[in-house]
Amino acid sequence: MSTNFRIAFRFLTARRRAMFMSLSCIVLGVGLFVVTQATTTGFEKFFIRTILGTDGAIRVEDRIQATIRTMEAHGGGDVDGFVVEFKDGVQYVEGVDEPRLVIDALQKFSNVSGTSEVLHSSAEVRSNFKNASARVYGINLEDHLSVSDLGRQIVQGDLTTFRESPSGVLMGVMLAERLQLQVGDSFLLKADTELRRYRVSAIFETGIGDIDKVRVYMHMGEARSLLKKRRGASFIQVNLFDRDRAPLDAAHMEAVLGHSAAPWQEREKIWLNVFSALKVSTGITVSVFTLIAGLAMYNTLALIVMEKTKDIAILRSMGYTRVDITRIFLWQAVIVLAVGAVLGCGLGAGVTYVVSLMPMRIRGIFSTDRFLVDWSIWHYVAAVGISIVMVMVASLIPARRAARLEPGDVIRGTAQ
């Protein structure tokens, strides 16, 4: 243990109350920062998993048709006329005309893990109790299971019944509750002028209200017959091995396939921005504790400089340099910071664990019955990093002031 460290520790223990205040603020700042970031990131990642498990990483849908506007400019006299052609944007033709060809091309992309052809349209569901608007989704079940979490979203019934029943459907839980339908119940489904009877094979819950209250899955063949669409698809749902590459892959798919491709980051941009704003705002809010710790540390060291002026003069007379004096006071900040960071990380981990056990029912943008947390080392790194910056910057001013004291000025009483 160095002499500078021992002197710093002695100076620091002379101001126990002030030191404890700084230490408490660091502990609270680090701990609360970890907890808020863990919960916010936990909900964000669960939301992303829900979106990817429901609508996939990329949707390939409308065909892109470029439009060319031709302008003719005629010169005067002997100047010949000329024609200028330039791209003026794109026009979208609804749907995918040749889904099998597009799927074959998609499967050649190295990052694509699964594809599912989907045909959808508006419809009306009629039960014995009530009528409701719905969206019919025709799917090939095995293909769709490879690009979604539909198999894990079943809350009543099972997929085996759906597989074995050509007239069976999968219905969203909110739609089933509104129509008072249970597994095995029959209902009428009207699309355009076609009216047919179907039976509920299973009920699913994604937790996303806009999906659970309108969506009805049925077999692709039955959907084509009901909607009178023998060919084509509304869109192709694509799943990826690396979801973060979705924007790059989507741009590549558009260029190669000539169809619009929407990555999940673009589709859910609003909600992702909301979660990012929450993380920043909560981080700033709880960092106030660390800022208070920095101010308290500044106040503590400033008081020590005033109280230990003669001791500093003695040290300088004994041969201690300005650098040594600076280090003595910075060591005091380091001691408090180190203890506070360790205790704060422990507090953050403990509170995060307790929060993860708390029940909390949420429905709307996802479905969960408990608090969601994310265990990441980077939350602790960020919390400690913010503390280091604030506390050390605040400690540097009184440390430099102490280093500027000269023994002669202290003796004459002119030290500032």
N, C-alpha and C positions, 0 to 999 in steps of 0.2 A: 504494500500500500504506500503510495507516494506521500511526501510531506504536504504537498498542496491539497491532496484529498483529505488528509486528517485535519488540516486547518479549516478547510471548507465545512467539514462535518461539525467541528466545534462551533464555528460561527452560526451554522444553521440551527443547531439544537438550542442556541441561545434565544431563538425566536420561535418557540414551539407552536404557539397559537397561530401565528401568521403562516408558518409552514403548513400546519394542518389545514388551513383554509385553502391554500393553493393546491395541496394534495387532494382535498375533497372535490374541488372543481375539476381537476384533471380526471379523477376516477369517474365522476358523473359524466363528463364530456365524452370520454372514450367509451364508457359502457353504453350510454344512450345512443351514441352514433352507431355502434355495432348493432344494437337492437333495431333501431329504425331502418337501417339499411337492409338488415336480414329479413325483416317482415315485408318491406316494400318490394325487394327483389324476389322474395318468395312468391308473393301474389303475382308479380309480373311474369315470372317463369311459368307459373301454373296457368296463367291466362294464355301464354304462347302455346303451351302444350295442348290446351283445350282447343285453340283455334286450328293448330296443325292437325289435331286428331279429328276435327270436324270438317274443315274445308280444305285441308291439304296445304302443302307449301307453295304450290303454284297452280293456277287455273289457266288452262289453255282454252280459249273460247272463240270469239268472233274472228272471221277471216278478214285480213287486212287487204284493202284494195286501194292502191295509190290513185290519186286524181291528178290529171295534168290540165292546166289552163293554158290555152293558146292565145297569144296576142299577136296581132298582125300590125306592123308599123309600115306605112307606105311613105317613101321619100318623094320629094318633089322633082320635077323636071326629068332628067335622064337617070335618076337614082332608082334602081330596082327596089321593089318591096322585099321585105324579109320577114321571117317568122321566128318568134322566140317562144320556146317551151320550157317551163320550169315546174318543179314540184310544189304544189300548193297545200299539201296535207295528206291525210288519209281518210278513207271511207271504210266503215266497218259493216261487213255483211254478217248478219246474225247467224250464230251456230257454227258447227263443224260438219261439213258435208261428207267427208270421208274419214270418219273417226279411226278406222282400222289402220289406214295409211299413216295417219298422224301418230297413233300409238306405236306403230312399228318404228317410226323415226325417233320418237321420244325414248324408246328403250335403248337406243344407241348412245344416249348421253350417259357418261360414266357416273354422274351423280344421281341419276334417277333410280329410285328403289322400287317404285310401283306406279301404275297408272290405272285409272278407272273411268270408263265412259259413262256419262250421266245425261239423262234426258229429263227435263222438268217442264212443268206448266202449272198454271193456276187451276184450281178446282174448287168444288163445294162439297163439304161433307155433311151428310144428313143422318142424324140418329133419331131415336124415338123421343128424345128430349129437346134437341136443339140443333140448329144448323150453324155451320162455321166455315169461313174461308180457309183454304189450305193450299199447300204447294206439293204437287206430286213429283217424286223423284224416282225415275226408273234406273235401276242399277243391276249390274252383274255382281252378286253378293261377294263371291270370293275375290274378285278384283277390287271391290270397294273396301273390303277388310284389310287389304294390303296398303291402302292409302289413308285409312282413318282408324279411329278407336271405337267404331260402332259396336264391335263385339263386347267391349268393356263397358259400354254405355247402356246396355240392356238392364232395366231395373225390374221388369215383369215379363214372364214368358221366356222363350229361348229361341235361338236362331235355327235350331233343328226343325222346329215346327214351321218356321218361315220357309226353309229350304224345301220342305216336302209339300207345301201348299201353294199351288199356282195362284190362287186367289187370296193369299194371305198378304198382310202388309205390316210394316213396322211404323208405329205412330208415336209422335212426340208426347211426353208426359203431360204437358200443359194442355195440349189439344184434347187428349183423352179425358182429362179431368173436366174440361169445359163441356164435353159431349157426354160425360158420365159413361164412358166405355171402359170395359175391362178386357183382359186377354180372353179370346174366344167369342167376344160379342161381334155381331155383324152390323154393317152400316151401309148406306148408299153413298156412292161417290159420283159426282156429276162433273164432267169435263166437256165444255161446249154443249152439244146436244146429247152426248152419250151419258147414259145413267146405268151404273152397274153396282152390284152388291159385292162387298168384300168382308173379310173377317180379320180381326186384330190377332196377329200371331205373337207379337211381343210389343212392349212399350219401352222406349229409350229415353234417356235424360242426358243432355249435354251440359245443362246448366246455363246455356245461352237462351234467354227468353225468346228472342226473335226466331230461333230455330225450333225450340220445343213446342211453341204454340201454333206452328203452321205446317211443319214438315211431315210428309208421309212417304215412306220408302216402299216401292213395290218392284217385282221382277221386271227386267228390261222388256221381255217379250210382251208381258201384260200391259206395260206402259205404252209401248208402241201401238198395240191394238186399241187401247183406250183413247190415246191422243191422236190416233190415225196418222202416225209418222213412221213409215216403214224403214226409213233410212236417216242417217245423220244423228247428231247429238247436240245437246245444248252446250256442253263443255266437257273437258277432260281434266279430271283431278289428278294432280301429280304429287308424289311424295319424294323427298330427297334424303340421301344419306347425311349430307351436311346442309342443314337448313339455313345457315348464315350465307351460303352462296346463292340463295334464291334470286336476288336481283340480277346477278351476273348471268345465271343460267336462264332466267326469263328473257333477258335481252338477246341472248344467243338463240333461244327458241323462236323468238319473234322473227329474227333475221332468217333462220333456216326454214321454218315452217310456214311463214306468211300468215300466222294467226296471233292475235293479241295474247300475251302471257302476263298475268298479274301475280307478282310474288306476295307472300303473306305480309311482308313489311309495308308494302304499298297499300294493301287492302285494309290493314289495321293500323294505319299511320296515326290516326287520332288517339286511339287508346295507348299506343306505345309512347306518344308524346306526353300523355297524361301521367303515365308511370315515371317517365324520365323527370318530369317537372316535380312530382312528389318526392323522388329521391333527392333532387337538388334542394328543394325547399326544406325537407326534414333535416338534411345534412347541415344546412345553414343554421337552422333553428337550434339544433342541439350543439352546434359548434360555439354557441354563445357561452356555454359553460367553460369551454376551453379558453375562450377569449377572456373571461373573468379570471380564470386561473393564471393567464399571462399577466393581467393587470395586478393580480394579487402577488405574483412572483416579483414583478417590478417594484411594488410597494415594499415587499419584505426585504429585498436586496438593497433598496434605497435607504431604508431604516438602518440596516446593518452597516452600510457605508458610513452613515452619520454617527452611529454608536461606536464603531470600531476605527474611527479616524486615527487615534493614537496607536492602536495596534498595527494599522497599516503603515504608519510612519516608522514604527519600530522594525517591521519586516523589511521596509525599503532600506533602513539604515543597516540592516544585517546583510544586505546584498541581494534581496529579492528584486527582480526586474519588474517592469510594467507588465510584461507578458505573464510572469508568475502571478501577479495580483489579479490580472484578468482571468486567468485559469482558476484561481481559488473561488472567485465569485461565480464563474460559469459552472464549476463543479457542483456548487450548491443547487443550481437549476437542474443539472443533470441528475443529481440524487433524487430530488423530488419528482422529476419527470419519469425516471425509471420506475420508481415505486408506484407512482400513479398509473403508468401505462400497464404494468403487470396486474395491479388490482382492478383497473378499468376493464382490461380484456377478460379477466375472470368474472367480473360483474356482468359484462355483456354476454358472455357465454352462458352464465347461469340464468339470467333473465330470458334470454332467447330460448333456452330449453323449456323453461316454465311456460312461456308464451305459446310454444309449439304444442303444448298439451291442453291448452284452453279450448273449449268448444265454441264454435262460431258458425252459424248457419248463414251461407251466402248463396243467393240465386240471382241470376240476371246476366252477368257477362261470363260467369263460370259457376261451377257447382262445387261447394266444399262445406264441410261440417266442422271445421276446426281452423285455427290460425295457421297460416302457411309461412314457413321461414326457409331461408336459404343459408346453408352453412358454407361460407366462403372465407378463405384466409385474407382475401383482398379487403374485406370490410375492416378487419383488424389492422391491416397495414395502413389503410387510409386514415383510420381514427388516430393511430399513433403518429402518423406523419403530420397530420394537422396539429396535434399537440406539440410536437417537436418544433414546428415552425413558429407557432404563436408564443410558446413559453421561452424559447431560446432568443427570439427577436426581442421580446420584452426584457429579458435578462441582460442583453448585451449593453444596454445604455448605462445602468448602474455599475456594471463591471468595468466599462471603460472609464467612468467617472472615478471609480476607486483607483484605477491604474494611473490616473493623472495626478494623484496626490503626491506632493513632495514633502519630505521630512522637515525641511526648513520652513515651509509655509505652515505646517502644523504647529511647529514651535512658536512661530511669530503670531499664530492665530489668524492667518490670512488665507487658510485653505478654503477652497470653494467646493 
